[in-house]
Amino acid sequence: MRTFESLTEQEVLALAISLEEDDARIYEDFAHGLKESYPEQAAKFLELQKEEDGHRHRLLDHYKTRFGGHVPLIRRENVRGFVARRPVWLVRPLGLKAVQKHSELMEMETKRFYEAAARRTTDAGIRQLLGDLAEEELHHAQRAQLMGSTPLTDDESTHQKKLFLLQVIQPGLAGLMDGSVSTLAPLFAAAFATHSSLDTFRVGMAASVGAGISMGFAEALSDDGSLTGRGHPWARGLVCGMMTALGGLGHTLPYLIPHIHTATWVAVVVVLFELGIISWVRHRFMDTPLASAVLQIALGGALVFLAGVLIGSS
């Protein structure tokens, strides 16, 4: 890799041309990735793309006048000092906040490059061009920052809520339901079989952690999100696994109480609270009638609870 200080004025201009070309193509990819979900935001990125193309043409005109028609291929990865970029523009579906933040960082990096390059050059024309471009890149960074505070349209807000439902609520709810219900049987079976709070706590911890790991991997491997728009599989798996473990730990922690009967009654109250939360979430986010959600969850929880009690008492 070359150091920035070792570049000639010709090479600095060639690198600037390459930077503007890369930024324009990234903005085009951003616009393409956002056009269906966030059409107004996509249009703003197309405007930035056109402006970056304009910067490139100005640099090319100046380069041809000064150095001729051949532009050496020098890219940012060939020069020390540039931060490695994560390929956010290749991710689907694109996250609007991530795109806006990435754009702001892109522009600030390019601005600093132009300022440093302008300080090094001895040519008055190149210095003025680089100084003007640095100022314009600052305006681009400010525009990218403002995009994050621009209110979304009704359609964009609806789509964002849908993504939140697909990527967070659904895997989290599935995990919470599994953790809260499936761990009831082993927990209460252990309580009625051993009459020991400590042993019951150990069984509950093992069941909760094991269920969390199992559900997390199952969710992550079920769908890569490329067609369904459900987001990164490992992010969904993490949400699902954590909520599964949390659902089981809620009624396991009361067994830290040494008195087994007191601990069991507290655990029963916690279970009722958990089932109520699950019913409310299904009603609030999944459009399930509240009475139907309560009946379904209560019936399932009661059957699993009874199975644990009967097995533990036998």
FIPA-232771 format. One record per atom (N, C-alpha, C): residue in one letter; x, y, z. Coordinates in pm, whole numbers, plus 32768, in hexadecimal, padded with zeros to 4 digits. Layout:
<atoms>
aXYZ ...
</atoms>
This chain:
<atoms>
m80547F898000 m800080008000 m8058807D8000 r802B80E57FBB r807281647FB8 r804781BA802D t80A08210805A t8079827580BD t804082ED8072 f7FE8833680B4 f7FAB83A98074 f801684118051 e807C842180A8 e80E384858092 e813884668018 s813D83E77FEE s819283C17F7C s814F83D97EF6 l80CE83FD7EF5 l8086840F7E77 l80AB84937E36 t80B784917DB2 t80CC850B7D65 t804685527D51 e804A85CC7D20 e7FCE86167D06 e7F7885CB7CA0 q7FB9858F7C3D q7F7085407BD9 q7F2984CA7C1C e7F6F84857C75 e7F3584117CB8 e7EC884397D1A v7ED784AD7D5A v7E6F84DE7DB5 v7DEE84F77D67 l7DF985357CF2 l7D82854E7CA1 l7D4584CA7C70 a7D9A846B7C48 a7D6783E97C1C a7D1E83A37C8E l7D5383AB7D08 l7D1083707D7C l7C8C83B67D97 a7C8984397D8A a7C0D84857D9F a7BA2845B7D3B i7BCA84487CBF i7B6B841A7C58 i7B3283927C7E s7B8A83387CAC s7B5E82B37CD5 s7AFF82B97D4C l7B1D83107DAE l7AC6831F7E23 l7A3B834D7DFC e7A3483AF7DA3 e79B283E37D7A e7963837B7D2B e79A9832D7CDA e796682C27C8F e792C82597CEE d797A82317D52 d794B81CF7DB4 d78D382047E02 d78DC82817E31 d786F82BA7E81 d77EF82C47E2E a77FC82EB7DAF a778682F67D59 a7743826E7D48 r779282067D33 r775981807D20 r7719814D7DA2 i7755816D7E14 i771981447E93 i769381897EA8 y768D820A7E87 y760E82527E95 y75A482197E37 e75CF81F07DC1 e757181B37D63 e753B812F7D9C d759480E17DDA d756880657E1A d750B80817E8F f752780EA7EDC f74CE81107F4A f744381317F14 a744181827EAA a73C081A97E70 a7373812F7E3C h73BC80D47DFC h737C805B7DC7 h734580057E38 g738F7FFA7EA5 g73647FA67F14 g72F27FE27F65 l72E280677F5D l727B80AA7FAF l71FD80D07F60 k720180C37EDB k719680FD7E8A k710D80C27EA6 e710680427EC9 e708280067EE3 e704D80287F6D s70A580297FD2 s707A8041805B s707B80D38081 y70DE811F804F y70ED81AC8073 y710581FE7FF5 p709F82117FA2 p70B382537F20 p70E782E27F2A e70B9832F7F8D e70E883B97F99 e717A83BE7FC4 q71A18366801E q722D83608046 q728483327FD1 a725082D37F82 a729B82A37F0D a72B583147EAA a7252836C7E99 a726383DD7E3D a72D2843B7E6D k72DE844C7EEF k734884A17F25 k73D284657F0B f73DB83E27F14 f745C83A27EF8 f747D83A97E63 l741983A87E0E l743383BB7D7F l746884467D63 e743684A97DAD e746A85317D9F e74FD85377DC7 l751E84F47E36 l75AA84F07E61 l760184A97DF9 q75CB84417DBC q761683F97D55 q763784557CE0 k75D484A47CB5 k75EA84FF7C44 k765385697C67 e764F85987CE3 e76B185FD7D0C e773E85C27D13 e774985457D41 e77CC85057D43 e77FF84F07CB5 d77A584CF7C59 d77CD84C37BCD d77FF854A7B98 g77BD85B57BC4 g77EA863B7B9C g7875865A7BD0 h789086327C4D h791786447C84 h797E85F87C30 r795B857E7C0B r79B8852C7BBD r79D6856D7B36 h796F85A37AF4 h798485E47A72 h79DD86607A80 r79CA86AD7AEA r7A1F87237B00 r7AB186FB7B17 l7AC386917B65 l7B4B865F7B7D l7B8A862A7AFB l7B3A85E17AAC l7B6D85AC7A2D l7B94861C79CD d7B42868379C3 d7B6186F3796A d7BE487357994 h7BF5874A7A16 h7C7087887A46 h7CE7872C7A2F y7CD286AB7A45 y7D3E864B7A31 y7D6B8648799F k7D0B86417942 k7D2E863978B4 k7D7986B77886 t7D4F872A78BA t7D9187A67895 t7E2287A878C4 r7E38876F793A r7EBE87767976 r7F1686FF7951 f7EDC86867950 f7F30860E7943 f7F1085B778CA g7EAC85D7787B g7E8C85867807 g7E1A85247821 g7E0784C877C2 g7D91847277C5 g7D9D83F37817 h7E1683C87839 h7E25834B7885 h7E1C8366791A v7DBE831F795B v7DAC832D79EC v7DD982AB7A2E p7E4582AA7A7C p7E70822E7ABE p7E0781FD7B21 l7DFA817A7B2A l7D96813F7B81 l7DCC81377C10 i7DA481957C63 i7DCB81987CEF i7D4B819B7D42 r7D3C813A7D99 r7CC381327DEB r7CE581487E7E r7C7D81607ECC r7C9181817F5A r7CD881107FA4 e7CC080937F7A e7D0080227FBE e7D9580177F9D n7DC580677F3C n7E5380677F1B n7EA380CD7F6A v7E5D811E7FBB v7E9D818C8002 v7E82817F8098 r7EE8818C80E9 r7ED781838179 r7E8881FA81AE g7E3A81DF8217 g7DF3824D825A g7D5E824A8248 f7D2E820081E4 f7C9E81F681CF f7C6581868227 v7BEE819F825B v7BAB813C82AF v7B6880D48255 a7B7880548278 a7B377FEB822A a7A9F7FF78238 r7A597FF381C9 r79C7800381C9 r79827F7C81CA r79207F6F8225 r78CA7EF9821F r786D7F0881A8 p78547E9D815C p77FF7EA880E4 p776A7EB28107 v77477F1F814C v76BB7F338174 v765F7F3580FB w76927F6C808B w763F7F7D8014 w76157EF87FD6 l76547E8A7FFD l76317E077FC6 l75C87DBE801A v75AB7DF18090 v754E7DAE80EB v74BF7DC180BA r74717D5980C2 r73E27D6280A2 r73927D1A810D p73297D578143 p72FD7DE08127 p73577E478169 l73617EBC812C l73B57F268162 l73747F6581DC g73C37F7E8242 g73937FC782B6 g73A7805C82A1 l733E80AA82AC l73448138828B l73A7818182E5 k73A381688368 k73FD81AC83C4 k748F818983A7 a74AA810B8389 a753380E1836A a7565812682EC v750F81328288 v75348173820B v755382078222 q74FE824A826F q751382D88289 q759682F082D5 k75B0829D8339 k762B82AB8387 k76A5828E8330 h769C822782DD h770C82048284 h772882768223 s76C082B481EF s76D183228191 s7717839981D4 e76EF83B6824E e772E84248297 e77C3840A82AB l77E7838F82D0 l7873836D82E6 l78C283728262 m7884834481F4 m78C3834A8171 m78E983D9814E e788A8434815E e78A084BF8137 e79098502818E m790784E6820F m796985238268 m79F684F18247 e7A0484718224 e7A86843C81FF e7AB8847D817F t7A60848C811B t7A8884C9809D t7AAB855C80B2 k7A6085A08107 k7A7F862D8127 k7B0C863A8162 r7B2D85E281C2 r7BB285E881FE r7C2085CB8197 f7C0285728139 f7C63855480CF f7C7C85D0807A y7C1286178051 y7C23868D7FFE y7C6E86FB8049 e7C52870A80CA e7C9887708118 e7D2E87518121 a7D4E86D1813B a7DDA86AA8143 a7E1F86B880BC a7DD886918051 a7E12869B7FCC a7E29872D7FA3 a7DCC87857FC8 a7DD988137FA5 a7E5288517FEB r7E6F88258065 r7EE1885C80AE r7F668834806F r7F6887C0802B r7FE4878B7FF4 r800487C37F69 t7F9F87E87F1E t7FB7880D7E93 t7FF288997E88 t804388AF7E22 t807D89327E08 t803A89787D93 d7FE189307D50 d7F9A89687CDD d7F1F89B47D0D a7F128A327CE9 a7EA48A867D1C a7E1D8A537CEA g7E198A267C6B g7D9A89F67C35 g7D6B89787C7B i7DC7891A7C91 i7DA3889E7CD7 i7D7B88BC7D66 r7DC689177DA9 r7DA5893A7E33 r7D1789727E3D q7CF389C97DE0 q7C6D8A047DE4 q7C02899A7DCC l7C1989427D69 l7BB888D97D4C l7BA5887D7DC4 l7C1488527E01 l7C0987F77E74 l7BC9883C7EEB g7BE588BB7EFE g7BA589047F6B g7B1089127F57 d7AE7892D7EDA d7A5789377EBB d7A1288B17ED2 l7A5288457EA6 l7A1687C07EB7 l7A0D879A7F4B a7A7087C17F9B a7A6A87A5802A a79F187E98068 e79D788658040 e796288AD8074 e78E0886A8049 e78DA883D7FCC e786187FA7F9C e784B87747FE0 e78B8872C7FFD e78AA86AD8045 e787686C480D3 l789D87348110 l786887568194 l77D1876A818D h77A387AF8124 h771287C18113 h76CD873A80FE h770C86E080B7 h76D4865B80A3 h76C68612812A a772F861C817C a772A85DB8200 a76B986148254 q76A68697824C q763986D78297 q75B186A98263 r75A6869A81DF r7528866981A6 r750C85DA81D0 a7575858881D1 a756384FD81FE a753884F98290 q756F855382E0 q75488559836D q74B78583837C l748C85E38329 l740286138330 l739E85A98302 m73CB854F82A9 m737184E5827C m7340849182F1 g739584828356 g736F843083C8 g7300846D841A s72EF84F38411 s72858535845D s720E855B8407 t7214853B8386 t71A4855A832C t713084FA8347 p70B785308360 p704584D78379 p7029847E8301 l700A8402831C l6FE883A582B1 l6F5A83BC8282 t6F3F83988206 t6EB5839E81D6 t6E648330821A d6DE083378208 d6D8982D18246 d6DAC82468215 d6DC6823A8191 d6DE881B7815A d6E6E81858191 e6ED081E1819D e6F5281BA81D2 e6F4A81938265 s6EF681DD82B0 s6EE581BB833E s6EA38133834E t6E40811882F8 t6DFD809682FD t6E5F802682DF h6EB4803C827B h6F167FD58257 h6F7B7FC082C7 q6FA6802D8307 q700680208374 q6FCB7FD183E9 k6F4B7FEA8406 k6F087F9E8470 k6EFE7F0A844B k6EE77EF083CA k6EDE7E66839C k6F647E1F83AC l6FD17E65838B l70567E2A839C l70737E0E842F f704C7E6A8487 f70607E568516 f70127DDC8546 l6F9B7DCD8510 l6F497D598534 l6F8B7CD88506 l6FBD7CD68489 l6FF87C5C8452 l707E7C3A8492 q70CE7C9F84AE q71587C8884D8 q716A7C81856F v710E7CBC85BC v711F7CC1864E v70A97C828697 i70317CB2867B i6FBC7C8686C9 i6FA17BF186B4 q6F9D7BC58636 q6F7B7B39861D q6FE07AD78659 p70637AE68640 p70C07A888680 p70C37A978717 g70B57B12874A g70B37B2587DA g70397AE6881B l6FC57AF487DA l6F4A7AB9880F l6F527A20880C a6F8579E9879E a6F9379588795 a6FED79238804 g705A796C881E g70B479428888 g7076794D8912 l703179BB892A l6FF279D089AD l6F87796689C8 m6F3879468961 m6ED178DF8971 m6F107858898E d6F7878358942 d6FB777B38957 d6FF977AC89E0 g704278158A06 g708678138A86 g702778138AFC s6FBA785E8AEF s6F5B78678B5F s6F0877E98B6F v6EE877A78B00 v6E8E77338B06 v6EDA76AF8B0E s6F3E769D8AB7 s6F7E761A8AB0 s6FCE75F78B2D t6FFE765C8B75 t704C763F8BEE t6FF576278C68 l6F72763A8C5B l6F1B76258CD0 l6F1E75948CFD a6F1475378C9E a6F0C74AA8CC3 a6F88747A8D0E p7002748E8CD8 p7077745E8D24 p708A74A78DA9 l706975268DAE l707C75738E29 l702175418E99 f6F9F75398E7B f6F4175128EE5 f6F47747B8F00 a6F70742E8E9C a6F8873A08EB7 a6FFA73918F1B a706373DF8F09 a70D373D88F67 a70A974088FF2 a705574708FF8 a702974A5907A a6FD8743D90C7 f6F7B73FB9084 f6F25739A90C9 f6F6C731590E0 a6FD372F99092 a701B727A90A2 a70877283910D t70CD72F49114 t714072FE9170 t7120734791F1 h70BB73A191EC h709B73F7925F h71167445928C s716C7467922C s71E674B29249 s71ED752C91EE s71F475A1922B s71FC761D91DC s727B76219188 l72EB75F691C3 l736A75FC917C l736C759F9103 d733C75249116 d733774C690A5 d72D874F79038 t7267752D9062 t720775629001 t724375D78FB4 f728D762E8FFB f72CF76A08FBA f7333766F8F51 r737E76088F72 r73DF75D38F12 r739B759C8E96 v732E75538EAA v72E3751D8E38 v72AC758E8DE2 g727375F58E24 g723D76678DD9 g72A776B28D8B m731C76C58DC8 m738977098D82 m73B676B98D07 a73C676368D1B a73F175E18CAC a738A75E38C3B a730975D88C60 a729F75D78BFA a7298765D8BB0 s72A876CC8BFA s729E77518BBD s7313776C8B5E v738B77518B8F v7401776B8B3B v7402770E8AC2 g73E3768F8AD9 g73DF76308A6A g737876558A02 a7300767D8A30 a729776A689D3 a72C077238987 g7304778189CC g733077FB8989 g739377DF891A i73F477888935 i7456776488CE i7412771D8859 s73BA76BE8879 s737776718810 s732076CB87B8 m72CE772087F8 m7275777787AB m72C477DF875C g733378108795 g73847872874E g73BC783986CD f73F477C186D4 f742A7781865B f73BB775D85F9 a734B772E862C a72DC770885D4 a72A977818586 e729D77F385C8 e726E786C8585 e72D4789E8520 a7353789C8546 a73BB78CE84EC a73C97879846E l73B577F8847B l73C7779D840A l7349778A83B8 s72D977C083E6 s725A77A783A2 s724877FB8324 d728978718320 d726E78CE82B2 d72DE793482AE d731F79458239 d738D79A68232 d735C7A35821C g72D97A48820D g72A07ACE8203 g72A97B0E817A s72EA7ACD8119 s72FE7B0B8097 s727C7B1D8049 l721F7AC18059 l71A07ACA8010 l712F7AFE8067 t71327AE080E7 t70C37B06813F t70D37B90817B g714B7BCA8176 g71617C4C81B2 g71627C498249 r717D7BD38284 r71797BC78315 r71FC7BEB8358 g725A7C23830D g72D57C548348 g73417BEA8353 h73B07C11838F h74247BB8839B h73FF7B4183F3 p741B7AC783C6 p73F07A518411 p742B7A48849D w74A87A7184AD w74E57A658531 w74AF7ACE8591 a74857B41855D a74457BA685B3 a73BF7B7185E7 r73727B32858A r72F37AF785B5 r730B7A868618 g73707A3485FD g739079C58657 g73B579F686E1 l74007A6486E7 l74287A9B8769 l73AD7ACC87B6 v73547B138770 v72DA7B4487B1 v72867ACF87E4 c72737A6D878D c722079FA87B1 c725E79AB8825 g72E07993881E g732379478887 g7320798D890D m73397A11890D m73397A5C898A m72AE7A5F89C8 m72477A738976 m71BF7A7789AB m719279EE89DD t71C17984899C t71A178FD89CA t71DD78E68A55 a725C79078A63 a729D78F68AE5 a725B794D8B4F l723979C88B2A l71F97A228B8A l717179ED8BB6 g712679B48B56 g70A3797C8B78 g70AD790C8BDD g711578BA8BD3 g7126784E8C34 g7160787C8CB8 l71BA78DF8CB3 l71FA790E8D2E l719879598D88 g713179948D4C g70D279E18D9B g7095798F8E0B h706779148DEE h702B78C38E57 h708E78608E95 t710F786A8E6B t7177781A8EAD t71B378648F24 l71C578E68F16 l720579348F7F l71BF792C9008 p71377921900D p70F979159091 p712E789F90E3 y7167783C90A2 y719977C890EC y722077E29130 l724D785E9129 l72BB78879180 l728A78989210 i7204789F921F i71C978A392A5 i71D7781792E2 p7212780A9358 p722A77849391 p71AC773493AE h713F777793D4 h70C4772F93F6 h707C77079376 i706F7685935D i703D765292DE i6FAE767C92C1 h6F58767C9327 h6ECB76A09310 h6EBD773592ED t6F0677899335 t6F0378189317 t6F387832928A a6FA877F19269 a6FE4780291E5 a6F8577D89176 t6F3B776A918D t6EDE77389127 t6E6B77999111 w6E3577CF917E w6DC8782F916F w6DF778AE9127 v6E6E78DD9149 v6EA579529103 v6EB97932906F a6EEA78B99053 a6F0078918FC7 a6E7C788C8F7A v6E12785E8FBB v6D8E78598F7A v6D5F78E68F58 v6D7379458FB3 v6D4D79D18F98 v6D9D7A098F23 v6E1E79EA8F21 v6E727A188EB2 v6E4379DD8E2E v6E1D795E8E2F v6DEB791D8DB5 v6D6E79648D83 l6D1279838DDC l6C9879CA8DB5 l6CBA7A538D78 f6D1B7A968DB3 f6D467B188D7E f6D837B088CF3 e6DD67AA28CE1 e6E157A8A8C5E e6DAC7A6C8BF4 l6D4C7A178C16 l6CE579F58BB5 l6C907A6F8B92 g6C7D7AC78BF2 g6C347B438BD7 g6C807B9C8B76 i6D047BA78B89 i6D557BF78B2E i6D507BBE8AA0 i6D5C7B3A8A96 i6D577AFA8A11 i6CD17B1589CD s6C657B0B8A18 s6BE07B2489DF s6BD57BB489AF w6C0A7C1189FF w6C027CA089D7 w6C557CBA895A v6CCD7C818951 v6D227C9588DB v6CDF7C5D885F r6CA57BE88869 r6C5E7BAF87F6 r6BE97C0687CC h6BA37C3D882E h6B327C97880F h6B647D1A87D3 r6BD17D51880A r6C027DD587E1 r6C467DD28759 f6C977D6E873F f6CE87D6E86C6 f6CBB7D0A865D m6C757CA08686 m6C4E7C398627 m6BB97C3E8605 d6B747CA58636 d6AE57CB88619 d6A8F7C418642 t6AB87BFC86AB t6A687B8E86E0 t6A057BC58745 p69847BA3873C p69247BD387A1 p69557BAF882D l69467C0E8889 l697F7BFB890F l69477B7F8952 a68C37B6B894B a68867AF7898C a68BD7A758951 s68CB7A7288CD s68FF79FB888B s699179E288B2 a69E17A4E88B9 a6A6E7A4088DE a6A7B7A0C896C v6A2B7A4289C8 v6A317A168A54 v6A0879838A60 l699D795D8A19 l696C78D48A20 l69D4787189EB q6A1078928978 q6A727838893B q6AED78278994 i6B22789689C5 i6B9B78908A17 i6B7E784E8A9E a6B0D78738ADA a6AEB783A8B5D a6AD477A48B53 l6A9077798AE8 l6A7676EB8AD8 l6AF8769D8AC5 g6B4F76CF8A6F g6BCF768C8A58 g6C2476888AD6 g6C2C76FC8B1C g6C7A77018B96 g6C4576A48C01 a6BBF769E8C0E a6B8176498C74 a6B9C75B58C59 l6B95758D8BDA l6BAF75018BB8 l6C3F74D98BD6 v6C9E75308BB2 v6D2A75118BCC v6D4575108C62 f6D09756F8CAB f6D1A75748D3D f6CE574F48D7E l6C6E74CA8D55 l6C3474508D8D l6C8973D68D6B a6CC073D48CF3 a6D1673638CCD a6D90735C8D29 g6DCA73CE8D47 g6E3C73D08DA2 g6E1773A48E2E v6DA473D48E61 v6D7973B18EE8 v6D5E731A8EF1 l6D1772E48E8E l6CF772558E91 l6D7371FF8E88 i6DCE72258E30 i6E4A71D68E24 i6E9E71E08EA3 g6EA472578EDB g6EF472688F53 g6EB972268FCD s6E3572178FD0 s6DF271DD9044 s6DE87146903B s6E01710F8FC6 s6DEE707E8FB4 s6E61702E8FF0 
</atoms>
